[in-house]
């Protein structure tokens, strides 16, 4: 074990009394550095995703639940039961998720919602729209517009590499697609939301540029099917299910409030916990800090180096202490990452037992994680290499798509 490796005990000793902050642009834990997800459920007014709902997904689709469902990684929802009612009755719905392109490649935290969305598309055999909010990154990050557009296409390649059904998937850049029916819905939404409401929901101040204040309607609009006449025509009766991390919930609380006022159905949501930074669960990974995350374009040596140097350990400070007390799985990053990416439940349970008891050392669990992530990233890179510019154009083309 590295002598400078921080431990769970160190974090608890150095914790500063503070309230957790979770919004679409920043995430930080409370006094112990962790996110209190039960508190978030209460604060946001979401429902907990119960075992009954997970079992119903399995029963209706005839497929095993995704590990993200079984392990509580996607843990909250709004009206998921209504979407399942629709599916059971043969009433159509579609999926909507998105990505704000701020880096050349996705990191693993970005990949998680797309992996889960692919499962949902395959399991329910439904259409999908993916929004690339390049406009948002220009407004919040100050990215040059042309650079934001370029990153949209690069990120689209990583998204396509996840294996989505090209005949049922439309990927769009806001800079390229906003207009027509989409823009008309944006204006309808904006007319329903006051300055006081948007400040209360998103915390905007007098110093924020006016683009930020107007943007939430842009992220809300894809929840409504008539934004995509090439897919749904003028229909308003097609429900929308949004897989996303729970920090995006404020956007869709606003959307759900507005929907019935403009003649639309409320979108449903299924929401995930956060994928922690290598340094621990005090917040989200940063695309601007390459040492906080594993990126899908990292080499095997970079993956190994990052995990060995930066992955926060819940193990003991010494081998003797670790053998005696075992690892604190609640704060251990290698253990948390394995929960996302090992599919074999029995193998995961064995690792948890061995490491939690102290029989498995920190170096051993890190070695296991390096193997898992190197394989995952290598497979992704091979898939991405097959995504040509023509393939991107096909996914982003406004073409007749008889999905419903």
Secondary structure as UniProt FT lines:
FT   TURN            3..4
FT   HELIX           8..14
FT   STRAND          21..22
FT   STRAND          27..28
FT   TURN            31..32
FT   HELIX           37..44
FT   STRAND          47..48
FT   HELIX           51..61
FT   HELIX           67..70
FT   TURN            71..72
FT   STRAND          74..78
FT   HELIX           80..89
FT   STRAND          93..99
FT   HELIX           108..124
FT   STRAND          128..132
FT   HELIX           134..141
FT   HELIX           145..160
FT   TURN            161..162
FT   HELIX           166..168
FT   STRAND          169..173
FT   HELIX           174..177
FT   HELIX           180..192
FT   HELIX           195..202
FT   TURN            206..207
FT   HELIX           210..221
FT   TURN            222..223
FT   HELIX           225..227
FT   HELIX           229..232
FT   TURN            233..234
FT   STRAND          239..245
FT   HELIX           246..248
FT   HELIX           249..259
FT   HELIX           260..262
FT   STRAND          268..272
FT   STRAND          276..277
FT   TURN            278..279
FT   STRAND          280..284
FT   TURN            287..288
FT   HELIX           290..292
FT   TURN            296..297
FT   HELIX           300..310
FT   HELIX           319..325
FT   TURN            329..331
FT   HELIX           333..341
FT   HELIX           345..357
FT   HELIX           362..385
FT   HELIX           389..396
//
